[in-house]
Amino acid sequence: MELKYYVAPLEGITNYIFRNTLYKHFPRGIDGFCSPFIVPKLKRAMTVREFKDVLKENNKVNALVPQVLTRSPEGFLFLADKLRNMGYEEINLNLGCPSGTVTASGKGAAFLKDPIELENFFKEIYSSMPDLTLSVKTRIGYEKLEELEDLIEVYNLFPFKNITIHPRLGKEMYRGNVHMDEFLYSLQKLNADIIYNGDIKNSENRDKVLSAVKEAGLENKLTGIMVGRGLVSDPLLLERLNAKSKEGRNGENGEIVKYSEDKRVYNFLTEYTELTHEEMGEGPALQKLKEIWGHMSLRYTSFEREGKKILKSKTVSEAFEYLAQILNHD
Ligand SMILES: Cc1cc2nc3c(=O)[nH]c(=O)nc-3n(C[C@H](O)[C@H](O)[C@H](O)COP(=O)(O)O)c2cc1C
């Protein structure tokens, strides 16, 4: 079975403008996207911003799965109903977010502390929406690795389309190494198709995961790889992982445009920033550009001086002066 590659949800970064621009400039190797989480609201399910983010006509990508973050079955069902009416078949449940504001209310990774309530949550959802296509994005526990066993038992009771596993505990946030042994154990024990997620920044990282899976004889259980931060720091990552042509993207008329990789990243950032400027204004456009550059700069360490100036820029055009020095060459 051919592995699929997905773009991870990164709240504050991978909004529809980012997803559309990424897909337009680097379509090769991307099989689909998961949206950043939406927390159901009591009266209207979503904020206007969230609604716009998942509105079908705003999303010019090949596949998008909206993600819900809640521990309330009623909240989930209310929002899932809206999302289904907007044209989405599959919905993803966030059981991985480790941020304090989310876990304080028992949501995201903190829901994993309560396998019995989790089981009841899924029971209620499937009994109200038996035809729902549900996928899950999860950590391997919250406090300790021993929690995994109970979680596997719960997950195996339900017909999830797939389970994306980020093999860290919730309390580890993004620190330390991923727990590969626990990932392989989950891969072996879980009935659902599994997508691996975590710390893939280059093809060596990916190959290491694949060879561990192969050595364990579990290749047929792994159906996909999901990448987040690695893709923001290197928008060509999925193209690279799929070892397709590095020549450049197809031009408007199908011809191959032979831009350098840096120039392609520059063009991507230019369009992304223009669209964000149009939609949200200069301040947010600059702030988001800086956040993306924060990830990208890890790959351009020889331009430390210019890189820092980007982060200190007061306007978008000032930031682009420095970005051009680093990236705008053929
Ligand atoms: C800034 C930021 C925002 C994130 N937002 C979400 C989110 O909305 N939903 C989610 O499931 N995971 C979210 N995550 C987790 C990522 O989707 C992913 O699981 C994590 O970054 C590990 O993968 P990576 O090493 O490829 O980035 C977020 C992570 C970061 C760093």
The ligand as an SDF file (V2000), in Angstrom:
LIG
                    3D

 31 33  0  0  0  0  0  0  0  0999 V2000
    1.9780   25.9720   16.9300 C   0  0  0  0  0  0  0  0  0  0  0  0
    1.3440   24.6150   16.9410 C   0  0  0  0  0  0  0  0  0  0  0  0
   -0.0320   24.5020   16.7890 C   0  0  0  0  0  0  0  0  0  0  0  0
   -0.6470   23.2320   16.7690 C   0  0  0  0  0  0  0  0  0  0  0  0
   -2.0050   23.1400   16.5870 N   0  0  0  0  0  0  0  0  0  0  0  0
   -2.5930   21.9000   16.5240 C   0  0  0  0  0  0  0  0  0  0  0  0
   -4.0000   21.7470   16.2810 C   0  0  0  0  0  0  0  0  0  0  0  0
   -4.7440   22.7070   16.0870 O   0  0  0  0  0  0  0  0  0  0  0  0
   -4.4920   20.4860   16.2640 N   0  0  0  0  0  0  0  0  0  0  0  0
   -3.6950   19.3710   16.4340 C   0  0  0  0  0  0  0  0  0  0  0  0
   -4.1820   18.2430   16.3820 O   0  0  0  0  0  0  0  0  0  0  0  0
   -2.3760   19.4940   16.6480 N   0  0  0  0  0  0  0  0  0  0  0  0
   -1.8100   20.7170   16.6870 C   0  0  0  0  0  0  0  0  0  0  0  0
   -0.4620   20.8140   16.8720 N   0  0  0  0  0  0  0  0  0  0  0  0
    0.3450   19.5790   16.8660 C   0  0  0  0  0  0  0  0  0  0  0  0
    0.8160   19.2460   15.4540 C   0  0  0  0  0  0  0  0  0  0  0  0
   -0.2720   18.9750   14.5930 O   0  0  0  0  0  0  0  0  0  0  0  0
    1.7560   18.0240   15.4540 C   0  0  0  0  0  0  0  0  0  0  0  0
    1.0860   16.9450   16.0410 O   0  0  0  0  0  0  0  0  0  0  0  0
    3.0260   18.3000   16.2270 C   0  0  0  0  0  0  0  0  0  0  0  0
    3.5890   19.5570   15.8670 O   0  0  0  0  0  0  0  0  0  0  0  0
    4.0560   17.1980   15.9590 C   0  0  0  0  0  0  0  0  0  0  0  0
    4.3290   17.0620   14.5820 O   0  0  0  0  0  0  0  0  0  0  0  0
    5.5960   17.7960   13.8830 P   0  0  0  0  0  0  0  0  0  0  0  0
    6.8090   17.3880   14.6870 O   0  0  0  0  0  0  0  0  0  0  0  0
    5.6140   17.2550   12.4770 O   0  0  0  0  0  0  0  0  0  0  0  0
    5.3630   19.2580   13.9720 O   0  0  0  0  0  0  0  0  0  0  0  0
    0.1550   22.0610   16.9260 C   0  0  0  0  0  0  0  0  0  0  0  0
    1.5340   22.1800   17.0950 C   0  0  0  0  0  0  0  0  0  0  0  0
    2.1420   23.4320   17.0930 C   0  0  0  0  0  0  0  0  0  0  0  0
    3.6310   23.5190   17.2580 C   0  0  0  0  0  0  0  0  0  0  0  0
  1  2  1  0
  2  3  1  0
  2 30  2  0
  3  4  2  0
  4  5  1  0
  4 28  1  0
  5  6  2  0
  6  7  1  0
  6 13  1  0
  7  8  2  0
  7  9  1  0
  9 10  1  0
 10 11  2  0
 10 12  1  0
 12 13  2  0
 13 14  1  0
 14 15  1  0
 14 28  1  0
 15 16  1  0
 16 17  1  0
 16 18  1  0
 18 19  1  0
 18 20  1  0
 20 21  1  0
 20 22  1  0
 22 23  1  0
 23 24  1  0
 24 25  2  0
 24 26  1  0
 24 27  1  0
 28 29  2  0
 29 30  1  0
 30 31  1  0
M  END
$$$$
